[in-house]
Amino acid sequence: MKVPFIDLKRYESGFLETLNATLAAMAANAQFIGGPEIPRLESRLSHFAGVSHAVTCANGTDALQLALRALDVGRGDTVLVPDVTFWATLEAVVNVGANPVTVDADIADGGVAFDALADGIVRFGPKAVIIAHLYGWGSSRLDDIRALCVEKKVALLEDGAQCFGAEYRGKPAYTGALISTTSFYPAKVLGGAGDGGAVFTDDAELAERVRRLGNHGRTAHYGYGDIGWNSRLDSLQAAFLNLSLDHIGTRIASRRASAALYRERLPSLGIEVMAPPADYTENGYCNVCLIRDPERKAALEAAFRAAGVGFGNIYPGVMSQQPGAQGVSKGHCGGNVGETLCASVLNLPLFSYMTTGEIQRVLDVAASALRK
Ligand SMILES: *Cc1c(COP(=O)(O)O)cnc(C)c1O
């Protein structure tokens, strides 16, 4: 039996029929930009994320850029970014004209190393800090990081592209952030039928700035208060997301169950699995094994390849070592734990409605590879 790394085609029964009817009705009315699906989605998102305001936009990378611009981060400013994250986190900083400085990772939770971050704030005097909640949970020291940034008067932007549905201390991980973002890239927990993103905040003024910047800085139909750009989410996309939100509880429950099964079984094969810190309930976004022995890792990957079992490596390298970061990154805080993390990560298949049989197959292939 082949097992895909990810299968986005496992729709709930009736999903495609409802989608087709919805899209056909919208197309019949040429309802492509604006319209009721957008405010309905934003209201549901803000409720789900436990924040006062959700502003949708074109993608998760734009969400970061809009948030940075709304925080007034621009030319010449320094922004601390995690060394282990998706490239967009660093890219967004450069695209608004600011200078990124990378911060080492904590291998226990995949977030930034707290001491390196604290040291970086003193050494570099950043205008803002970005942290990324990777793998379906967040940093074990999230409250400490938020408090530190408040104390040091540094704006904290939380890249929550991977933590949709994750909870911290019984509340959505986005709750309590100054400003946070998410992505609706199809492979994310709330995936769209294409690109999409959102910015979350409790601050009405920040939300208004984000909304204005993502719509050409518009203050009236032909009046412009800012240089923004077009980062609107389109209406068909919003309709797809609204329909997907109807099923998000079941999807997340399914992901969590698969993640839990992996975490229960993999240690008996001698495989170390990353786990959310104690204060979190994960969303089951992905499975993260840490295989620190390169030979064992290569053996597992070869066995998965031969058996038609998909696997991934999120992420294979740190940001500061990317060719695109050379001459752009203005410094680094802390050590090189991030490199160890990146070299060790092996992700096994995990998506909504994966079957127990599929997980068993993955475990069997892993077991036979490690017996050799
Ligand atoms: C997916 C992702 C993004 C970018 O989102 P897009 O919608 O693809 O632009 C940013 N940060 C992290 C951590 C992500 O996982």
The ligand as a MOL file (V3000), in Angstrom:
LIG
                    3D

  0  0  0     0  0            999 V3000
M  V30 BEGIN CTAB
M  V30 COUNTS 15 15 0 0 0
M  V30 BEGIN ATOM
M  V30 1 C 3.0800 28.6720 4.9190 0
M  V30 2 C 3.8770 29.5750 5.7530 0
M  V30 3 C 4.0410 30.9400 5.4280 0
M  V30 4 C 3.6350 31.5360 4.1090 0
M  V30 5 O 2.3310 31.4160 3.7540 0
M  V30 6 P 1.9050 31.5760 2.1980 0
M  V30 7 O 0.4260 31.5920 2.2910 0
M  V30 8 O 2.4480 30.3770 1.4730 0
M  V30 9 O 2.4650 32.8450 1.6970 0
M  V30 10 C 4.7160 31.7540 6.3170 0
M  V30 11 N 5.2130 31.2700 7.4490 0
M  V30 12 C 5.1030 29.9780 7.8060 0
M  V30 13 C 5.6860 29.5210 9.1000 0
M  V30 14 C 4.4480 29.0850 6.9660 0
M  V30 15 O 4.3590 27.7950 7.3220 0
M  V30 END ATOM
M  V30 BEGIN BOND
M  V30 1 1 1 2
M  V30 2 1 2 3
M  V30 3 2 2 14
M  V30 4 1 3 4
M  V30 5 2 3 10
M  V30 6 1 4 5
M  V30 7 1 5 6
M  V30 8 2 6 7
M  V30 9 1 6 8
M  V30 10 1 6 9
M  V30 11 1 10 11
M  V30 12 2 11 12
M  V30 13 1 12 13
M  V30 14 1 12 14
M  V30 15 1 14 15
M  V30 END BOND
M  V30 END CTAB
M  END
